[in-house]
Amino acid sequence: MKAQRKLVSGAATRLIGSPFYVLKPDIFDGVLREFQVSYLYLEDLVGNTPLVKLKRLWQGEHVTVLGKLEGNNPAGSVKDRPALNMIAKAEARGEIKPGDTLIEATSGNTGIALAMAAAMRGFKMTLIMPDNMSEERRASMRAFGAEIISVSQSEGGMERARDLADEMQAAGKGRVLDQFANADNWNAHYESTGPEIWRDTQGTITHFVSSMGTTGTIMGVSRYLKEQTPDVEIIGVQPAGESQIPGIRRWPVEYLPKIFDAKRVDRTIDVEQELAEQTMRAMATQEGIFAGVSSGGAMAIALQVAAEQEAKGEKSVIVSIVCDRGDRYLSTGVY
Ligand SMILES: Cc1ncc(COP(=O)(O)O)c(C=O)c1O
């Protein structure tokens, strides 16, 4: 008899699969027995991403550099975790039910992840975004059945998209998830990304590096890891000066996401767009890791920290988040 298992997976620890019973001959002795069989749902595959060691971009005596491959999530990015968690938790609290319409102003990975998560859970998804977003992104969202509302740059771009989402909610047209202020965003990482890193490094992690967009990843992972050991250093990465790196921002203080809590980040380091792109290409050509620009930025900083630790001769295990896959950036010409 195969027992139903519990997994640390995706948005939360939950029972996986839907068990049913079959009567069949045992493959070992041919005796007719009842077996419990369970299969995974697609949402069980959100999370539990691989943690891989660099072998060419970094070779140190004292320091190990690891990348957590979030592009292996079903819709291709770290955002699958909060997208599923924001929907699943609101549903569990009875705030929304399948068939309802969800609304979010987002242009990036969150839109694609939410479109998938809504399809998995039977919700309608309306995504509002500036009209300069690439056609492949829109097509991915539409493929999952999302409705897209475009806002032109002259109308106010992303800021107007956010206002329109709130107006639609006020008019009873659906519920806004608001990843920048939603605790279920960082909570997804507190419940899954953090525990996975702790488990897969067997508690040896010394440094965690993450690029910062909504800051959900770094807030959740920091909370979890610091509870295990206050010694782990949490390093946030933001674009330097005028650098444009999709998915991450150098937030002016007044626009910092509501979920951001400065005391959970030990060090914030700026990365130049050029270095982020170079490192991204080196990850592909020297390690076979095909990732996006923000992942290149985080890895560039992870390598910088690795060199510092190696020079000090301190045994260190550095984990850097590889947020998504390179395919998503091909049309931008960065590869
Ligand atoms: C490509 C990319 N990198 C990094 C991030 C940052 O993740 P977080 O929002 O958890 O800070 C995002 C978020 O959307 C992203 O799309």
The ligand as a Gaussian input file, in Angstrom:
#p B3LYP/6-31G(d) Opt

LIG

0 1
 C       12.615000      38.449000     -13.653000
 C       12.386000      38.735000     -12.211000
 N       13.427000      38.797000     -11.396000
 C       13.289000      39.090000     -10.093000
 C       12.070000      39.322000      -9.535000
 C       11.992000      39.695000      -8.101000
 O       11.237000      38.870000      -7.269000
 P       10.433000      39.498000      -6.066000
 O        9.228000      40.168000      -6.641000
 O       10.058000      38.323000      -5.213000
 O       11.315000      40.460000      -5.355000
 C       10.959000      39.291000     -10.353000
 C        9.632000      39.609000      -9.842000
 O        8.685000      39.784000     -10.559000
 C       11.112000      38.975000     -11.735000
 O       10.063000      38.925000     -12.570000

